[in-house]
Amino acid sequence: MKKSKEDKQETAQLSLSEWQVRNKEYLEKKAQEKAKKQAELEKKRAELEQKKEEMKVELENQEPSNEEDAVSEEIDTDSPTSEEEDEAEAQDQEQDEEEVEQVELPKVPIEKIHWYRALPVLVTSSLIFLASLYFLTPLATMKTIEFTGNKVVSQEELRSSSKIDQRDYTVTVYKNRHHYEQNLKASSPWIENVEMTYQFPLTFKIDVQEYGILGYLQKDSKYYPILTSGEYVKNEVAADALPEERMDVTFSDAGLIKEFVQQLKNVPDSVKKSIRKVDLTPSKVTEDLVTITMSDEHQILVPISHIAKKLPYYEGIHPQLEVPSVVDMEAGIFSYAQGTENEAIHEASNDAQDTESSTQHAEQSTEHSAQSQAEKPEISENN
């Protein structure tokens, strides 16, 4: 039984923390000291009682009563009364309590694992506090917006088209930057692409790429720029602002203009730069036939839908043209001098007839040879 109790005490001590063990030892020590003082006090009381008894015996043996009274008074004054003993005990208890209060408990260091557990909470709360403080200050809405790359569209137009409000938070502007890019693209036909970037701490840079001018739509003696996107801008360009070397398009059908621009993307730049005028001249067969006048006065007849395929050949044909000529690319590709259109057409038709006749002759000769080869076996059988 004793061993089991001792084992239990040992396990209980092991389960206690270091601070609890020290506190327990301190309390046990104070209890032992108090028990020791109590034993000493009891011992003193017993000694006093014994002296008292001895003094009484001696006084009884003495004759003069006065001396007995004096001795008894001295004994009474020398020996402590019960009230004085109680007061002494109370004072001792108070002193013990004061000593217990004055004794500093040992400081137990906080383990690292507790710091690790508290760290995420501390960091999160600190970030929330800083973010709240930031949004409450004017710094949250301070920002600088810079536009670059724009030549035709003004800074004021871009700023108003972006729909960025000065009261918007900087974080909100950064988060919705793609939305502002779409606003700028949709605001003007000149804008090809927009890229918005952020530079710490308060600057937003917006790089604007504009479409180039491919040519000019000539309509009622007025000129409107045709962009490389295939659209034409309805803002009139003054005559004195027009470049000397330019491409004038005389038809105003938006669909045909867009297809014409798309077809020209596959044409060499040397050919495109030589184009001066484009007229819509439909024929009975080809509705989208255009007449392209070049800078050297040569003319090209080509359907808009075949420009990407046929017009690049002009780069090889051009050196062979000695006089202002017409290069007809409507059906095939052939050229003739300007003013000899009927003769060229007649020659082309004759060539076509000759080609047809030669083709028919070849077919007939092929049929004749096939028939002769079929008759030979019959003759051999008759023999």
C-alpha positions as CSV (number, residue, x, y, z in Angstrom):
1,M,0.0,0.0,0.0
2,K,2.8,2.4,0.9
3,K,4.6,1.7,-2.3
4,S,1.4,2.4,-4.3
5,K,0.8,5.7,-2.4
6,E,4.4,6.7,-3.0
7,D,4.1,5.8,-6.7
8,K,0.9,7.9,-6.9
9,Q,2.7,10.9,-5.3
10,E,5.6,10.5,-7.7
11,T,3.3,10.4,-10.7
12,A,1.4,13.4,-9.4
13,Q,4.7,15.3,-8.9
14,L,5.8,14.5,-12.4
15,S,2.5,15.7,-13.8
16,L,3.0,19.1,-12.1
17,S,4.7,21.9,-13.9
18,E,8.0,23.5,-12.7
19,W,6.2,26.5,-11.2
20,Q,3.7,24.3,-9.4
21,V,6.5,22.1,-7.9
22,R,8.3,25.2,-6.6
23,N,5.1,26.7,-5.1
24,K,4.4,23.4,-3.4
25,E,7.9,23.2,-1.9
26,Y,7.6,26.8,-0.7
27,L,4.2,26.1,1.0
28,E,5.5,23.0,2.6
29,K,8.5,24.9,3.9
30,K,6.3,27.7,5.3
31,A,4.1,25.1,7.0
32,Q,7.1,23.5,8.6
33,E,8.4,26.8,9.9
34,K,5.0,27.7,11.3
35,A,4.7,24.3,13.0
36,K,8.2,24.9,14.4
37,K,7.2,28.3,15.8
38,Q,4.1,26.9,17.3
39,A,6.1,24.2,19.0
40,E,8.5,26.7,20.4
41,L,5.6,28.8,21.7
42,E,4.0,25.8,23.4
43,K,7.4,25.0,25.0
44,K,7.7,28.6,26.3
45,R,4.2,28.4,27.7
46,A,5.0,25.2,29.5
47,E,8.1,26.7,31.0
48,L,6.2,29.7,32.2
49,E,3.5,27.6,33.7
50,Q,6.2,25.6,35.5
51,K,7.8,28.7,36.8
52,K,4.5,30.0,37.9
53,E,3.9,26.9,39.9
54,E,7.3,27.0,41.5
55,M,6.8,30.7,42.5
56,K,3.4,29.9,44.1
57,V,5.0,27.1,46.2
58,E,7.7,29.5,47.4
59,L,5.2,32.3,48.2
60,E,3.1,29.9,50.3
61,N,6.1,29.0,52.3
62,Q,6.9,32.7,53.0
63,E,5.2,34.4,56.0
64,P,4.7,38.0,55.1
65,S,1.7,38.3,52.9
66,N,2.9,41.6,51.5
67,E,5.9,40.0,50.1
68,E,3.7,37.3,48.6
69,D,1.5,39.9,47.0
70,A,4.6,41.7,45.6
71,V,6.0,38.4,44.3
72,S,2.7,37.4,42.8
73,E,2.4,40.9,41.2
74,E,5.9,40.5,39.7
75,I,5.1,37.1,38.4
76,D,1.9,38.4,36.9
77,T,3.7,41.3,35.2
78,D,6.5,39.1,34.0
79,S,4.4,36.3,32.7
80,P,2.3,37.0,29.6
81,T,-1.5,36.8,29.9
82,S,-3.7,34.8,27.5
83,E,-4.7,38.0,25.7
84,E,-1.1,38.9,25.0
85,E,-0.4,35.5,23.8
86,D,-3.3,35.7,21.3
87,E,-2.0,39.1,20.1
88,A,1.5,37.6,19.6
89,E,0.0,34.8,17.6
90,A,-1.9,37.2,15.4
91,Q,1.1,39.3,14.8
92,D,3.1,36.2,13.9
93,Q,0.4,35.1,11.4
94,E,0.4,38.6,9.9
95,Q,4.1,38.6,9.5
96,D,4.0,35.2,7.8
97,E,1.3,36.4,5.4
98,E,3.4,39.5,4.6
99,E,6.4,37.4,4.0
100,V,4.4,35.1,1.6
101,E,3.2,38.2,-0.3
102,Q,6.7,39.7,-0.5
103,V,8.2,36.5,-1.8
104,E,8.3,36.7,-5.6
105,L,7.1,33.7,-7.5
106,P,9.7,32.4,-10.0
107,K,9.2,33.6,-13.6
108,V,8.5,30.6,-15.9
109,P,9.6,31.3,-19.5
110,I,7.0,31.0,-22.3
111,E,7.7,28.1,-24.6
112,K,8.4,28.7,-28.3
113,I,5.5,26.6,-29.5
114,H,3.1,29.1,-27.9
115,W,4.8,31.9,-29.8
116,Y,4.4,30.0,-33.0
117,R,0.7,29.4,-32.3
118,A,0.1,33.1,-31.6
119,L,2.1,34.4,-34.5
120,P,-0.6,33.9,-37.3
121,V,-3.2,35.7,-35.1
122,L,-0.8,38.6,-34.3
123,V,0.2,39.0,-38.0
124,T,-3.3,38.9,-39.3
125,S,-4.6,41.3,-36.7
126,S,-1.7,43.7,-37.5
127,L,-2.4,43.6,-41.2
128,I,-6.1,44.2,-40.7
129,F,-5.2,47.2,-38.5
130,L,-2.8,48.6,-41.0
131,A,-5.2,48.1,-43.9
132,S,-8.0,49.9,-42.0
133,L,-5.7,52.7,-41.1
134,Y,-4.6,53.0,-44.8
135,F,-8.1,53.2,-46.2
136,L,-9.1,55.9,-43.7
137,T,-6.3,58.2,-44.8
138,P,-6.2,60.3,-48.0
139,L,-3.2,58.2,-49.2
140,A,-5.7,55.5,-50.3
141,T,-7.1,57.7,-53.1
142,M,-3.9,59.4,-54.2
143,K,-2.8,58.4,-57.7
144,T,-1.1,59.7,-60.8
145,I,-2.2,58.6,-64.3
146,E,0.2,59.0,-67.3
147,F,-0.8,58.3,-70.9
148,T,1.9,57.5,-73.5
149,G,1.9,56.6,-77.2
150,N,-1.2,58.6,-78.2
151,K,-0.8,61.0,-81.2
152,V,-4.3,61.6,-82.4
153,V,-6.4,61.1,-79.3
154,S,-5.8,63.8,-76.7
155,Q,-4.9,63.2,-73.0
156,E,-8.3,64.8,-72.0
157,E,-10.2,62.4,-74.2
158,L,-8.4,59.4,-72.9
159,R,-8.8,60.5,-69.3
160,S,-12.5,61.0,-69.6
161,S,-13.0,57.8,-71.7
162,S,-11.2,55.6,-69.1
163,K,-13.8,56.6,-66.5
164,I,-11.2,56.6,-63.7
165,D,-12.5,58.7,-60.8
166,Q,-10.0,60.6,-58.6
167,R,-12.1,59.4,-55.6
168,D,-11.5,55.7,-56.4
169,Y,-9.1,53.8,-54.2
170,T,-5.7,53.0,-55.7
171,V,-6.2,49.3,-54.9
172,T,-9.6,49.4,-56.7
173,V,-8.1,51.0,-59.8
174,Y,-5.3,48.3,-59.9
175,K,-7.9,45.6,-59.5
176,N,-10.1,46.9,-62.3
177,R,-7.3,47.9,-64.7
178,H,-8.5,45.5,-67.4
179,H,-12.0,47.1,-67.3
180,Y,-10.4,50.5,-67.9
181,E,-8.4,49.1,-70.8
182,Q,-11.7,47.9,-72.4
183,N,-13.3,51.3,-71.9
184,L,-10.4,53.0,-73.7
185,K,-10.5,50.6,-76.6
186,A,-14.2,51.0,-77.1
187,S,-14.1,54.8,-76.8
188,S,-12.3,55.6,-80.2
189,P,-11.7,53.8,-83.5
190,W,-8.2,55.1,-83.5
191,I,-7.1,53.0,-80.5
192,E,-5.7,49.6,-81.4
193,N,-4.4,48.4,-78.0
194,V,-4.1,49.6,-74.4
195,E,-1.9,48.3,-71.7
196,M,-2.2,49.7,-68.1
197,T,0.7,49.1,-65.6
198,Y,1.2,50.1,-62.0
199,Q,4.4,51.6,-60.6
200,F,4.9,51.9,-56.9
201,P,3.8,53.8,-55.0
202,L,1.1,55.9,-56.8
203,T,1.6,55.9,-60.6
204,F,-0.4,54.2,-63.3
205,K,1.1,54.2,-66.8
206,I,-1.3,53.6,-69.7
207,D,0.4,52.8,-73.0
208,V,-1.8,53.5,-76.0
209,Q,-1.3,52.1,-79.5
210,E,-3.1,53.8,-82.3
211,Y,-4.0,52.4,-85.8
212,G,-2.2,53.9,-88.7
213,I,-3.7,55.6,-91.7
214,L,-3.8,53.4,-94.8
215,G,-5.6,55.9,-97.1
216,Y,-8.4,58.4,-97.4
217,L,-12.0,58.0,-98.4
218,Q,-12.9,60.6,-101.0
219,K,-16.5,61.5,-100.7
220,D,-18.1,64.7,-102.0
221,S,-14.8,66.5,-102.3
222,K,-14.1,65.7,-98.6
223,Y,-11.5,63.3,-97.2
224,Y,-11.9,60.9,-94.3
225,P,-9.0,58.8,-93.0
226,I,-9.2,55.0,-93.5
227,L,-7.4,53.2,-90.7
228,T,-5.4,49.9,-91.0
229,S,-8.2,48.3,-89.0
230,G,-10.5,48.6,-92.0
231,E,-12.7,51.3,-90.6
232,Y,-12.8,54.9,-91.7
233,V,-13.1,57.8,-89.3
234,K,-16.0,60.3,-89.9
235,N,-13.8,63.3,-88.9
236,E,-13.0,65.3,-92.0
237,V,-9.4,66.1,-92.8
238,A,-8.6,69.5,-94.2
239,A,-7.2,69.6,-97.7
240,D,-4.1,71.4,-96.7
241,A,-3.4,68.6,-94.1
242,L,-3.5,65.8,-96.6
243,P,-0.1,64.2,-97.6
244,E,1.0,64.5,-101.2
245,E,1.5,60.8,-101.6
246,R,-1.6,59.1,-100.5
247,M,-4.2,56.4,-101.4
248,D,-7.6,57.8,-102.3
249,V,-10.6,55.4,-102.2
250,T,-13.7,56.6,-104.0
251,F,-16.3,54.1,-102.9
252,S,-17.9,54.4,-99.5
253,D,-19.3,50.9,-98.8
254,A,-18.0,50.1,-95.3
255,G,-18.0,46.4,-96.0
256,L,-16.0,46.6,-99.2
257,I,-13.5,49.1,-97.6
258,K,-12.9,46.7,-94.7
259,E,-12.4,43.7,-97.1
260,F,-10.1,45.8,-99.3
261,V,-7.9,46.7,-96.3
262,Q,-7.8,43.1,-95.1
263,Q,-6.8,41.9,-98.5
264,L,-4.0,44.5,-98.7
265,K,-2.3,43.0,-95.6
266,N,-0.8,40.2,-97.7
267,V,0.4,42.6,-100.4
268,P,4.1,43.8,-100.3
269,D,4.7,47.3,-99.0
270,S,6.4,48.3,-102.2
271,V,3.2,47.7,-104.1
272,K,0.9,49.3,-101.4
273,K,3.0,52.5,-101.3
274,S,2.6,52.9,-105.1
275,I,-1.2,52.9,-105.0
276,R,-2.7,56.4,-105.5
277,K,-6.3,55.8,-106.3
278,V,-8.9,53.0,-106.0
279,D,-12.2,53.1,-108.0
280,L,-15.0,50.6,-107.9
281,T,-15.6,49.5,-111.5
282,P,-17.9,46.5,-111.4
283,S,-18.3,44.4,-114.6
284,K,-21.2,42.1,-115.6
285,V,-19.3,39.1,-114.2
286,T,-17.4,40.7,-111.2
287,E,-19.3,43.0,-108.8
288,D,-16.3,43.8,-106.6
289,L,-13.9,44.7,-109.5
290,V,-11.8,47.8,-108.8
291,T,-9.4,49.8,-110.9
292,I,-6.2,50.6,-109.0
293,T,-4.2,53.5,-110.3
294,M,-0.5,53.4,-109.5
295,S,2.0,56.2,-109.0
296,D,3.6,55.5,-112.4
297,E,0.1,55.8,-114.1
298,H,-0.3,52.0,-114.6
299,Q,-3.7,50.7,-113.9
300,I,-4.7,47.3,-112.4
301,L,-8.1,45.6,-112.8
302,V,-8.6,43.1,-110.0
303,P,-11.5,41.9,-107.9
304,I,-11.3,42.9,-104.2
305,S,-11.7,39.3,-103.1
306,H,-8.6,38.3,-105.2
307,I,-6.2,41.2,-104.3
308,A,-4.2,39.1,-101.7
309,K,-3.7,36.4,-104.3
310,K,-3.1,38.3,-107.6
311,L,-1.8,41.8,-106.7
312,P,1.6,40.6,-105.5
313,Y,2.3,39.5,-109.1
314,Y,2.4,43.1,-110.1
315,E,5.8,43.4,-108.5
316,G,7.2,41.1,-111.2
317,I,5.1,42.5,-114.1
318,H,5.9,46.1,-113.5
319,P,9.5,46.1,-114.8
320,Q,8.2,44.7,-118.2
321,L,5.8,47.6,-118.7
322,E,7.4,50.3,-121.0
323,V,4.3,52.5,-121.5
324,P,1.3,53.3,-119.2
325,S,-0.5,50.0,-119.3
326,V,-3.5,48.2,-117.9
327,V,-2.8,44.9,-116.1
328,D,-6.0,42.9,-116.2
329,M,-6.3,40.4,-113.4
330,E,-10.1,39.8,-113.5
331,A,-10.0,36.4,-115.1
332,G,-6.3,35.6,-115.8
333,I,-3.4,38.0,-115.8
334,F,-2.5,39.9,-119.0
335,S,-1.5,43.5,-119.8
336,Y,-2.0,45.9,-122.6
337,A,-1.3,49.6,-123.3
338,Q,-3.8,52.1,-122.2
339,G,-6.2,53.0,-125.0
340,T,-6.0,49.7,-126.8
341,E,-8.5,47.9,-124.6
342,N,-10.7,46.6,-127.5
343,E,-7.7,45.2,-129.4
344,A,-6.5,43.6,-126.2
345,I,-9.9,42.1,-125.6
346,H,-10.1,40.9,-129.2
347,E,-6.6,39.3,-128.9
348,A,-7.5,37.8,-125.6
349,S,-10.7,36.3,-127.2
350,N,-8.7,35.0,-130.2
351,D,-6.2,33.5,-127.9
352,A,-9.0,31.9,-126.0
353,Q,-10.5,30.6,-129.3
354,D,-7.2,29.2,-130.4
355,T,-6.8,27.6,-127.1
356,E,-10.2,26.0,-127.4
357,S,-9.6,24.9,-131.0
358,S,-6.3,23.3,-130.1
359,T,-8.0,21.6,-127.2
360,Q,-10.7,20.3,-129.4
361,H,-8.1,19.1,-132.0
362,A,-6.2,17.3,-129.3
363,E,-9.4,15.7,-128.0
364,Q,-10.3,14.5,-131.6
365,S,-6.8,13.1,-132.2
366,T,-7.0,11.3,-128.9
367,E,-10.4,9.8,-129.8
368,H,-9.1,8.8,-133.3
369,S,-6.1,7.0,-131.9
370,A,-8.3,5.2,-129.4
371,Q,-10.6,4.0,-132.2
372,S,-7.7,2.7,-134.3
373,Q,-6.3,0.8,-131.4
374,A,-9.8,-0.7,-130.9
375,E,-10.1,-1.8,-134.6
376,K,-6.7,-3.6,-134.7
377,P,-7.8,-6.7,-132.8
378,E,-10.9,-7.2,-135.0
379,I,-8.7,-7.3,-138.2
380,S,-6.4,-9.9,-136.7
381,E,-9.4,-12.1,-135.8
382,N,-10.7,-11.9,-139.4
383,N,-7.3,-13.0,-140.8
